[in-house]
Amino acid sequence: MKKISVIICTYNREKYLYNALKSVAKQEYPKELYEIVLINNNSNDHTEAECERFKTDYFQLNFRYFVESQQGLSNARNRAIKEAKGDILVYVDDDATVNKEYLQTIYDFFDAQPDVHSAGGPVIPVYETEEPQWMSYYTKNLIGGYLYEGKKIIRFKNGKYPGGGNAAYRKEVFEKVGLFNPELGRKGAALTGGEEKDIFDKMSSLGMNFYYLPNMILYHIIPDNKLTLEHFNRLTFSIGQSERVRTQGISKAKYYKRIFSEFIKWLATCLLFAKYLILFSPQKGKKIVAFRWNVSRGLLSKN
């Protein structure tokens, strides 16, 4: 039987890490058929102690712990690919939990569909305080990675792809498309991203397919500090920067094409702003405009 490697890459998330690991340990899935690979990316909090506590509490599990000294989420993810022994690699965020059917859902689907290369499922934000009034469908995806495509298994199309913190891949995918780009993704406190989009774009170019599994559920914890104006501005600006780095890394033509698409996105943003004004929700409309403005600035920046 194919073995699953559950990968958790972490940086200074001691508050959430144990519960993330515990949700994997509580799976309704044979323990001998999966391993947990924990990559500590130079945390300076009590991450190691939390891992030791988990290892003691769940000693019957195959739990493997590594420190990746090269800072950056992409470096941590790449280290996990090298260390993982499973045929299916499952990335789970370190500030989230998964449902009890999670691994069984993944195994059953990959076993029944040998031509499938990757899969992901719903990402449900769980607020530590409450959802702010300015939050809309669009900003919910931005802040909390919200993803929901319904109750049926479907193929991701039209530029959609699994959320990076809730994604399963056949290990052979990385042999064909290469590893995560170290120039992209979180680095310490920096909020750069785009590494998952880069991988899925490469997969699409090779004709690989990826699916949405409604019962592969990840609950993403959203603390109050992720709802501040400062975090919002930093995050949205970083999205633009990441797109600049990602597209320029491919070609100048790709970058100019991305700039052109930004004009199209501005048209859609203006329509959404008008919609929320009509619905008497100006806060939601203003936040979407701020999002687009910051992304555009990041995309056109030189740093």
JOCOR-V316944 format. One record per pair of residues at least 12 apart in sequence whose ideal C-beta (glycine too) atoms are under 10 Angstrom apart, sorted by the first residue. I is the first residue (numbers start at 1). J is the second residue. D is the distance in Angstrom with one decimal. If there is no record, write none. Layout:
I	J	D
I	J	D
This chain:
1	30	8.8
1	32	9.4
1	33	6.1
1	87	9.2
1	107	8.1
1	111	8.0
2	33	8.1
2	34	10.0
2	86	7.4
2	87	4.2
2	88	6.0
2	107	7.0
2	110	6.8
2	111	6.7
2	170	9.0
2	171	9.8
3	32	8.8
3	33	5.9
3	34	6.5
3	35	7.1
3	62	9.4
3	84	9.3
3	85	6.6
3	86	4.3
3	87	5.9
3	88	7.5
3	107	9.4
4	27	9.7
4	29	8.1
4	33	6.5
4	34	4.1
4	35	7.6
4	36	9.7
4	84	9.4
4	85	9.9
4	86	5.0
4	87	7.7
4	88	4.8
4	89	8.0
4	90	6.0
4	103	5.9
4	104	10.0
4	106	6.6
4	107	6.4
4	110	8.7
4	168	8.0
5	34	7.1
5	35	5.4
5	36	7.9
5	37	5.4
5	62	9.5
5	64	8.9
5	80	7.6
5	81	9.0
5	83	8.4
5	84	3.7
5	85	6.3
5	86	3.3
5	87	8.3
5	88	7.1
5	89	5.2
5	90	6.8
5	91	9.6
5	168	9.8
5	171	7.9
6	20	10.0
6	21	9.1
6	24	5.3
6	25	9.8
6	27	8.8
6	34	5.9
6	35	7.0
6	36	4.9
6	37	7.0
6	38	9.3
6	61	9.9
6	62	9.9
6	63	9.7
6	80	9.9
6	84	9.2
6	86	8.3
6	88	9.5
6	89	8.5
6	90	5.0
6	91	8.4
6	92	6.0
6	98	8.9
6	102	8.9
6	103	7.2
6	106	9.4
6	168	9.4
7	35	9.4
7	36	8.0
7	37	4.9
7	38	8.1
7	39	7.0
7	76	8.9
7	77	7.3
7	79	9.5
7	80	4.3
7	81	8.2
7	83	8.8
7	84	6.4
7	86	9.0
7	89	6.0
7	90	6.4
7	91	5.1
7	92	7.0
7	167	9.9
7	168	9.9
7	169	9.9
8	20	6.1
8	21	6.9
8	24	7.8
8	36	7.0
8	37	7.4
8	38	5.3
8	39	7.3
8	40	9.6
8	51	9.6
8	76	9.5
8	80	8.6
8	90	9.5
8	91	7.9
8	92	5.4
8	93	7.6
8	94	5.3
8	95	10.0
8	96	9.3
8	165	9.4
9	37	9.0
9	38	8.1
9	39	4.5
9	40	8.4
9	41	6.1
9	66	9.9
9	68	7.9
9	72	9.8
9	73	5.9
9	74	9.3
9	75	9.0
9	76	3.8
9	77	5.7
9	78	9.7
9	79	8.2
9	80	6.4
9	91	7.4
9	92	9.1
9	93	8.6
9	94	6.8
9	165	9.3
9	185	9.5
9	186	9.2
10	38	6.8
10	39	7.0
10	40	5.9
10	41	6.7
10	43	6.3
10	45	9.8
10	47	5.9
10	50	9.1
10	51	8.7
10	73	9.7
10	76	8.0
10	93	9.1
10	94	3.9
10	95	8.7
11	39	9.4
11	40	7.8
11	41	4.6
11	42	6.9
11	43	5.5
11	44	9.1
11	45	9.1
11	47	8.0
11	68	9.7
11	71	8.3
11	72	9.2
11	73	7.5
11	76	7.7
11	94	7.7
11	186	7.3
11	187	9.1
11	188	6.9
11	189	9.0
12	40	9.8
12	41	8.9
12	42	8.9
12	43	4.9
12	44	6.6
12	45	4.9
12	46	9.5
12	47	6.9
12	94	9.3
12	188	8.7
12	189	8.8
13	43	7.6
13	45	7.9
13	47	7.0
13	50	8.9
13	93	8.8
13	94	4.4
13	95	5.3
13	96	9.9
13	221	9.4
14	43	7.5
14	45	4.5
14	46	4.5
14	47	5.3
14	48	9.2
14	49	7.7
14	50	5.3
14	51	9.6
14	94	9.6
15	45	8.6
15	46	9.3
15	50	9.0
15	95	8.1
15	128	9.9
15	221	8.7
15	223	8.3
16	50	9.4
16	93	8.8
16	94	6.4
16	95	4.2
16	96	7.5
16	97	8.6
16	220	9.9
16	221	5.7
16	223	8.8
17	38	8.4
17	40	9.5
17	43	9.0
17	45	9.4
17	46	9.1
17	47	6.2
17	50	5.0
17	51	7.4
17	53	9.7
17	54	8.0
17	94	5.4
17	95	8.0
18	47	9.9
18	49	9.8
18	50	5.0
18	51	8.5
18	53	6.5
18	54	5.8
18	57	8.6
19	50	9.8
19	54	9.8
19	94	9.9
19	95	9.1
19	96	8.8
19	97	5.8
19	219	9.9
19	221	8.5
20	36	10.0
20	38	9.7
20	50	9.8
20	54	9.5
20	92	6.6
20	93	7.2
20	94	5.5
20	95	6.9
20	96	5.9
20	97	6.1
20	98	8.2
20	218	9.7
20	219	9.9
20	221	8.9
21	36	6.7
21	38	7.5
21	50	8.1
21	51	7.7
21	53	9.3
21	54	4.7
21	55	9.1
21	57	9.2
21	58	7.7
21	61	9.0
21	63	7.9
21	92	9.2
21	94	8.8
21	97	9.5
22	54	7.2
22	57	8.1
22	58	7.8
22	97	7.7
23	92	8.3
23	96	8.0
23	97	3.8
23	98	5.0
23	99	8.0
23	100	8.2
23	102	7.9
23	218	9.2
23	219	8.3
24	36	5.9
24	54	9.6
24	58	9.2
24	61	8.4
24	63	9.5
24	90	9.1
24	92	6.8
24	97	8.6
24	98	6.6
24	102	7.8
24	103	7.7
25	54	7.6
25	57	8.1
25	58	4.6
25	60	9.0
25	61	5.9
25	63	8.7
26	58	9.3
26	97	9.2
26	98	9.1
26	99	9.7
26	100	6.1
26	102	9.7
27	61	9.8
27	98	7.9
27	99	9.0
27	100	6.1
27	101	8.0
27	102	6.3
27	103	4.8
27	104	7.3
28	99	9.4
28	100	4.9
28	101	6.2
28	102	8.9
28	103	8.2
28	104	6.1
29	100	8.6
29	101	8.3
29	102	7.9
29	103	4.1
29	104	4.8
29	105	9.2
29	106	8.9
29	107	7.0
29	108	10.0
30	103	9.1
30	104	9.1
30	107	9.4
31	58	9.0
31	60	6.2
31	61	5.8
31	62	7.5
32	60	9.6
32	61	9.6
32	62	7.8
33	62	9.7
33	86	9.1
33	103	8.0
33	104	9.7
33	107	7.3
34	61	8.4
34	62	7.4
34	86	7.0
34	88	8.9
34	90	8.4
34	103	5.9
34	106	9.5
34	107	8.5
35	61	8.0
35	62	4.1
35	63	7.4
35	64	6.2
35	83	9.7
35	84	7.5
35	85	6.3
35	86	6.4
36	51	9.9
36	54	8.7
36	55	9.6
36	58	8.9
36	61	6.3
36	62	6.9
36	63	4.8
36	64	6.9
36	65	9.0
36	90	9.8
36	92	9.1
37	62	9.3
37	63	8.5
37	64	5.2
37	65	8.4
37	66	7.2
37	79	9.0
37	80	5.2
37	81	9.4
37	82	10.0
37	83	5.7
37	84	5.3
37	85	8.4
37	86	8.4
37	89	8.6
37	90	9.7
37	91	10.0
38	50	9.8
38	51	5.8
38	54	8.5
38	55	9.3
38	63	7.0
38	64	7.0
38	65	4.9
38	66	7.0
38	67	9.6
38	76	9.9
38	80	8.8
38	83	9.9
38	94	8.8
39	64	9.5
39	65	8.4
39	66	5.4
39	67	7.8
39	68	5.2
39	73	9.4
39	75	8.9
39	76	4.3
39	77	7.6
39	78	9.4
39	79	5.4
39	80	5.1
39	83	7.8
39	84	10.0
39	94	9.6
40	65	7.0
40	66	7.0
40	67	4.9
40	68	7.1
40	69	9.8
40	76	8.2
40	94	9.8
41	66	9.7
41	67	8.0
41	68	5.2
41	69	8.5
41	70	8.2
41	71	6.5
41	72	7.2
41	73	7.0
41	75	7.1
41	76	4.3
41	77	9.5
41	79	8.5
41	94	9.7
41	186	8.9
41	187	9.1
41	188	8.5
42	67	7.2
42	68	7.4
42	69	6.4
42	70	8.6
42	71	5.8
42	72	9.6
42	75	9.9
42	76	9.1
42	188	7.9
43	67	8.8
43	94	9.6
44	188	10.0
47	65	9.8
47	67	9.6
47	94	8.8
48	65	8.0
48	67	8.3
51	63	7.9
51	65	5.4
52	65	8.5
62	85	8.8
64	80	9.7
64	83	6.9
64	84	8.7
64	85	8.5
66	79	6.4
66	80	7.9
66	82	9.4
66	83	5.8
67	79	9.1
68	80	8.4
68	82	10.0
68	83	9.5
70	182	7.4
70	187	9.7
71	182	9.5
71	186	9.4
71	187	5.5
71	188	5.6
71	190	9.3
72	180	9.0
72	181	9.8
72	182	5.6
72	183	8.7
72	184	8.7
72	185	5.9
72	186	7.0
72	187	4.3
72	188	7.9
72	190	8.7
72	192	8.8
72	195	9.1
73	91	9.9
73	164	8.6
73	165	9.9
73	180	7.8
73	182	9.3
73	184	8.7
73	185	4.0
73	186	4.2
73	187	7.2
73	188	9.6
73	190	9.8
73	192	8.9
73	193	8.6
73	195	6.9
73	196	9.9
74	179	7.7
74	180	3.9
74	181	5.9
74	182	4.7
74	183	7.8
74	184	6.0
74	185	4.0
74	186	8.4
74	187	8.4
74	192	9.5
74	193	9.9
74	194	9.6
74	195	4.9
74	196	9.7
74	198	9.1
74	199	9.7
75	179	9.3
75	180	8.0
75	182	5.5
75	185	8.2
75	187	8.6
76	180	9.0
76	185	8.6
76	186	9.1
77	89	9.2
77	91	6.8
77	164	8.8
77	174	9.5
77	179	7.8
77	180	4.8
77	182	9.7
77	185	7.5
77	195	7.4
77	196	9.3
77	199	9.4
78	174	8.4
78	178	9.6
78	179	4.4
78	180	5.4
78	181	9.4
78	182	7.4
78	185	9.9
78	195	9.8
79	179	9.7
80	180	9.7
81	169	9.0
81	171	7.2
81	173	9.6
81	174	5.3
81	175	9.4
81	179	6.4
81	180	8.2
82	174	9.6
82	179	8.8
84	171	6.8
84	174	9.9
85	171	9.3
86	170	9.8
86	171	6.9
87	110	8.3
87	170	6.7
87	171	5.8
87	172	8.2
88	103	9.3
88	106	6.6
88	107	7.4
88	109	9.8
88	110	5.6
88	111	9.4
88	118	9.6
88	119	9.2
88	168	5.7
88	169	7.2
88	170	6.1
88	171	7.1
89	118	9.5
89	167	8.8
89	168	6.9
89	169	5.1
89	170	7.8
89	171	5.5
89	173	8.3
89	174	7.9
90	102	8.3
90	103	7.5
90	106	6.2
90	107	9.9
90	119	9.2
90	120	9.8
90	166	8.6
90	167	7.4
90	168	4.5
90	169	8.0
90	216	9.0
91	120	9.3
91	162	9.1
91	163	9.3
91	164	6.7
91	165	6.4
91	166	7.4
91	167	5.2
91	168	7.7
91	169	7.9
91	196	8.8
91	218	10.0
92	165	6.6
92	166	6.8
92	167	8.9
92	168	9.6
92	218	6.8
93	123	8.6
93	145	8.0
93	163	8.5
93	164	8.1
93	165	3.2
93	166	7.1
93	218	6.8
93	219	9.7
93	220	6.3
93	221	8.7
94	165	8.3
94	221	9.8
95	126	9.8
95	165	8.4
95	219	9.9
95	220	6.9
95	221	4.8
95	222	8.6
95	223	8.1
95	226	9.6
96	123	8.0
96	124	9.2
96	125	9.8
96	126	8.3
96	145	8.9
96	163	9.9
96	165	6.3
96	166	7.5
96	217	9.9
96	218	5.0
96	219	5.9
96	220	4.7
96	221	6.2
97	126	8.3
97	217	9.2
97	218	7.5
97	219	5.0
97	220	8.8
97	221	7.9
98	121	9.0
98	166	7.9
98	216	8.0
98	217	6.5
98	218	5.4
98	219	7.4
99	121	8.9
99	122	9.3
99	124	9.7
99	215	7.1
99	216	8.1
99	217	4.4
99	218	8.2
99	219	7.9
100	217	9.7
101	215	5.5
101	216	8.3
101	217	8.2
102	121	8.1
102	166	9.2
102	168	9.7
102	213	9.5
102	215	7.9
102	216	6.0
102	217	6.9
102	218	7.9
103	168	9.4
103	216	9.1
104	215	8.7
104	216	9.8
105	119	8.8
105	121	7.5
105	153	9.8
105	168	9.5
105	213	5.7
105	214	8.7
105	215	4.5
105	216	5.0
105	217	8.6
106	119	6.7
106	120	9.8
106	121	8.7
106	168	5.0
106	213	7.2
106	215	9.4
106	216	6.0
107	168	9.4
108	213	9.3
108	215	9.5
109	121	10.0
109	153	7.4
109	168	8.6
109	211	7.2
109	213	5.8
109	215	9.3
109	216	8.1
110	168	7.2
110	169	9.7
110	170	7.1
110	211	9.7
110	213	9.9
113	153	9.3
113	209	9.1
113	211	7.6
114	170	9.2
115	208	9.2
115	209	7.1
116	155	9.0
116	168	9.4
116	170	7.8
116	208	8.8
116	209	6.1
116	210	7.3
116	211	5.9
116	213	9.9
117	168	9.7
117	169	6.8
117	170	5.6
117	172	8.1
117	173	5.3
117	176	8.8
117	177	9.3
117	200	9.9
117	203	6.2
117	206	8.9
117	207	9.4
117	208	4.1
117	209	6.0
117	210	6.1
117	211	9.2
118	156	8.7
118	161	8.1
118	162	6.4
118	167	6.4
118	168	6.4
118	169	4.7
118	170	7.3
118	173	6.4
118	199	8.7
118	200	7.6
118	203	6.7
118	208	7.1
118	209	7.8
118	210	3.8
118	211	7.6
119	153	8.8
119	155	9.9
119	156	8.9
119	162	6.6
119	166	9.5
119	167	7.5
119	168	5.0
119	169	8.3
119	170	9.7
119	209	9.5
119	210	6.1
119	211	4.7
119	212	7.3
119	213	5.2
119	216	6.6
120	147	7.3
120	149	9.4
120	156	7.7
120	160	9.7
120	161	7.3
120	162	2.2
120	163	5.7
120	164	8.7
120	165	9.3
120	166	5.3
120	167	4.6
120	168	7.0
120	169	9.7
120	196	9.5
120	200	9.7
120	210	7.0
120	211	7.9
120	212	6.5
120	213	7.2
120	216	6.7
120	218	8.7
121	147	7.8
121	148	9.2
121	149	8.8
121	153	9.7
121	162	7.5
121	163	8.4
121	166	5.9
121	167	8.9
121	168	8.9
121	211	9.3
121	212	6.6
121	213	4.6
121	214	6.4
121	215	6.8
121	216	2.9
121	217	5.6
121	218	6.8
122	146	8.6
122	147	5.9
122	148	4.9
122	149	7.6
122	150	9.2
122	151	9.6
122	163	8.8
122	166	7.9
122	212	8.2
122	213	8.7
122	214	6.5
122	215	8.6
122	216	7.4
122	217	5.0
122	218	7.1
122	219	9.1
122	220	10.0
123	140	9.9
123	141	8.6
123	144	7.3
123	145	4.6
123	146	5.9
123	147	4.2
123	148	7.8
123	162	8.8
123	163	4.5
123	164	9.5
123	165	7.1
123	166	5.3
123	167	10.0
123	216	9.9
123	217	8.2
123	218	5.2
123	219	8.2
123	220	5.5
124	144	8.3
124	145	9.3
124	146	7.2
124	147	8.5
124	148	7.4
124	166	9.8
124	217	6.6
124	218	7.1
124	219	5.1
124	220	6.7
125	140	6.3
125	141	9.3
125	143	7.4
125	144	3.2
125	145	7.4
125	146	5.5
125	147	9.9
125	219	8.1
125	220	5.4
125	221	8.2
125	222	5.0
125	226	9.6
126	144	8.3
126	219	5.0
126	220	6.5
126	221	5.3
126	222	6.5
127	143	9.8
127	144	8.1
127	220	9.9
127	221	8.3
127	222	4.9
127	223	8.5
127	224	8.3
127	226	9.3
127	227	7.9
128	221	6.6
128	222	6.6
128	223	5.0
128	224	6.0
128	225	9.4
128	226	9.2
128	227	9.3
129	222	8.6
129	223	8.1
129	224	4.9
129	227	7.4
130	224	9.3
130	227	9.2
131	143	9.6
131	144	9.1
131	222	8.4
131	227	8.5
132	224	9.7
132	227	5.5
132	228	9.9
132	232	10.0
132	283	8.3
132	284	9.8
132	287	9.0
133	281	8.0
133	283	5.4
133	284	7.7
133	287	9.7
134	227	9.0
134	229	9.9
134	232	9.0
134	276	9.9
134	281	8.6
134	282	9.3
134	283	4.1
134	284	5.7
134	285	9.1
134	286	7.4
134	287	4.5
134	288	9.2
134	290	9.3
135	222	9.8
135	227	8.2
135	283	9.0
135	284	7.3
135	287	7.8
136	272	8.2
136	275	9.9
136	276	7.3
136	281	7.7
136	283	9.0
136	284	4.2
136	285	8.3
136	287	7.0
136	288	6.6
136	291	9.8
137	272	9.7
137	284	9.1
137	288	9.9
138	268	9.7
138	269	9.1
138	272	7.1
138	284	8.4
138	287	8.5
138	288	5.7
138	291	7.4
138	292	9.8
139	232	8.1
139	236	9.3
139	284	7.5
139	287	5.4
139	288	6.7
139	290	9.3
139	291	6.5
140	222	9.4
141	163	8.9
142	232	8.2
142	235	7.1
142	236	7.0
142	239	7.7
142	287	9.3
142	288	9.4
142	291	6.4
142	295	9.6
143	220	9.6
143	222	6.6
143	226	6.0
143	227	7.0
143	231	8.2
143	232	7.3
143	235	7.5
143	236	9.7
143	287	9.9
143	291	9.9
144	163	9.8
144	220	5.4
144	221	8.9
144	222	4.9
144	226	7.7
144	227	9.5
145	163	4.9
145	164	7.7
145	165	6.3
145	166	7.8
145	218	8.4
145	220	5.5
145	222	9.2
146	163	8.6
146	220	8.0
146	222	9.7
147	160	8.7
147	161	9.5
147	162	7.6
147	163	5.0
147	166	7.5
147	212	8.2
147	218	8.7
147	220	9.5
148	212	9.1
148	214	8.6
148	217	9.7
149	211	9.9
149	212	4.6
149	213	9.6
149	214	7.6
150	212	8.0
150	214	6.7
151	214	5.0
151	215	9.0
152	212	8.4
152	213	9.8
152	214	6.6
153	211	6.1
153	212	6.6
153	213	5.9
153	214	6.7
153	215	8.9
153	216	9.7
154	211	6.8
154	212	5.1
154	213	9.2
154	214	8.8
155	209	5.9
155	210	7.4
155	211	5.4
155	212	7.5
156	200	8.1
156	204	9.3
156	209	8.0
156	210	5.1
156	211	6.6
156	212	5.9
157	204	9.6
157	209	9.4
157	210	9.7
157	212	9.9
159	197	8.9
159	200	8.9
159	201	8.9
159	204	8.6
160	200	9.0
160	210	9.1
160	212	8.2
161	196	6.9
161	197	7.0
161	199	8.5
161	200	3.9
161	201	8.5
161	203	8.3
161	204	8.2
161	210	6.1
161	212	9.5
162	196	7.7
162	200	7.6
162	210	6.1
162	211	8.5
162	212	7.4
162	213	9.1
162	216	8.8
163	196	7.6
163	218	7.3
163	220	8.4
164	180	9.4
164	185	8.4
164	186	9.9
164	193	7.8
164	194	9.5
164	195	7.1
164	196	3.6
164	197	8.5
164	199	8.7
164	200	9.3
165	196	8.8
165	218	6.6
165	220	6.9
166	213	9.8
166	216	6.9
166	217	8.1
166	218	3.9
166	219	9.7
166	220	8.1
167	196	7.0
167	199	8.9
167	200	8.8
167	210	8.2
167	216	9.3
167	218	9.5
168	210	9.1
168	211	9.7
168	213	8.5
168	216	7.4
169	199	8.3
169	200	10.0
169	203	8.7
169	208	9.5
169	210	8.5
170	208	9.2
173	199	8.0
173	200	10.0
173	202	9.2
173	203	6.5
173	206	9.2
173	208	6.8
173	210	9.4
174	199	8.2
176	202	8.5
176	203	8.3
176	206	6.3
176	208	7.8
177	198	9.2
177	199	6.3
177	200	9.1
177	201	9.2
177	202	4.1
177	203	5.7
177	204	9.8
177	205	8.4
177	206	6.6
177	208	7.8
178	198	9.5
178	199	8.4
178	202	7.1
179	195	9.6
179	199	8.7
180	195	4.7
180	196	8.1
180	198	7.4
180	199	6.4
181	194	7.9
181	195	5.7
181	198	5.3
181	199	8.3
181	202	9.7
181	242	10.0
181	245	8.4
181	246	7.4
181	249	7.0
182	195	8.5
183	195	8.7
183	198	9.3
183	242	9.1
183	245	5.6
183	246	8.2
183	248	9.9
183	249	6.7
184	196	8.8
184	197	8.4
184	198	5.9
184	199	9.5
184	241	9.9
184	242	5.9
184	243	9.7
184	245	6.3
184	246	6.0
184	249	8.4
185	198	9.0
185	242	8.3
186	238	9.1
189	234	9.3
190	234	8.8
190	238	7.1
190	241	9.4
191	231	8.0
191	234	5.4
191	235	4.9
191	236	9.0
191	237	8.3
191	238	4.0
191	239	8.2
191	241	9.0
191	242	8.8
192	235	9.8
192	238	5.1
192	239	8.6
192	241	6.3
192	242	4.9
192	245	7.6
192	246	9.8
192	298	9.5
193	235	8.6
193	238	6.7
193	239	6.4
193	241	9.2
193	242	4.9
193	243	9.1
193	246	9.2
194	238	9.1
194	239	7.7
194	241	8.8
194	242	3.6
194	243	6.3
194	244	9.4
194	245	7.1
194	246	4.6
194	247	9.2
194	249	9.7
195	242	8.3
195	246	8.4
197	242	8.4
197	243	8.4
197	246	6.9
198	242	9.2
198	245	9.5
198	246	5.4
198	247	9.6
198	249	8.1
198	250	8.8
201	246	8.4
201	247	9.9
201	250	8.5
201	254	9.7
202	250	9.7
229	287	9.8
229	290	8.9
232	287	7.6
232	290	7.3
232	291	7.8
232	294	8.1
233	290	7.5
233	291	9.5
233	293	9.5
233	294	5.8
233	297	9.7
234	294	8.6
234	298	10.0
235	291	9.1
235	294	8.2
235	295	9.9
235	298	10.0
236	287	9.6
236	290	7.2
236	291	4.9
236	292	8.3
236	293	8.1
236	294	3.6
236	295	5.5
236	296	9.6
236	297	8.8
236	298	7.4
237	291	9.9
237	293	9.3
237	294	4.5
237	295	7.4
237	296	9.5
237	297	6.0
237	298	4.4
237	299	9.5
237	301	7.9
238	294	8.7
238	295	9.2
238	298	6.4
239	291	8.4
239	294	7.6
239	295	5.2
239	298	6.3
239	299	8.5
240	258	9.8
240	262	8.5
240	291	9.9
240	292	9.5
240	293	9.5
240	294	6.6
240	295	4.1
240	296	6.3
240	297	6.1
240	298	2.3
240	299	3.9
240	300	7.5
240	301	7.1
241	294	9.9
241	295	9.1
241	297	9.0
241	298	4.1
241	299	7.5
241	300	9.8
241	301	6.2
241	303	7.9
242	295	9.6
242	298	7.6
242	299	9.2
243	255	8.6
243	258	5.9
243	259	9.5
243	261	9.6
243	262	8.7
243	295	7.5
243	298	7.3
243	299	5.5
244	258	7.9
244	259	9.1
244	298	6.7
244	299	5.2
244	300	7.6
244	301	6.9
244	302	8.9
244	303	9.8
245	298	9.8
246	258	8.5
247	259	8.6
247	261	9.9
247	299	8.6
255	299	8.7
258	299	6.9
259	296	8.9
259	299	6.6
259	300	7.4
261	299	9.8
262	292	8.2
262	295	7.4
262	296	5.7
262	299	6.0
262	300	8.5
263	296	9.3
265	291	9.9
265	292	6.3
265	295	8.0
265	296	8.5
266	289	9.2
266	292	6.0
266	293	9.2
266	295	9.9
266	296	7.5
268	288	9.3
268	292	8.7
269	285	9.0
269	288	5.8
269	289	6.0
269	290	9.9
269	291	7.9
269	292	4.3
269	293	8.8
269	295	9.7
269	296	9.7
270	285	9.6
270	288	9.6
270	289	8.1
270	292	9.0
272	284	8.5
272	285	6.6
272	288	5.3
272	289	8.5
272	292	9.2
273	285	4.1
273	286	7.5
273	287	9.7
273	288	6.3
273	289	5.5
273	292	9.2
275	288	9.6
276	288	7.4
276	289	9.7
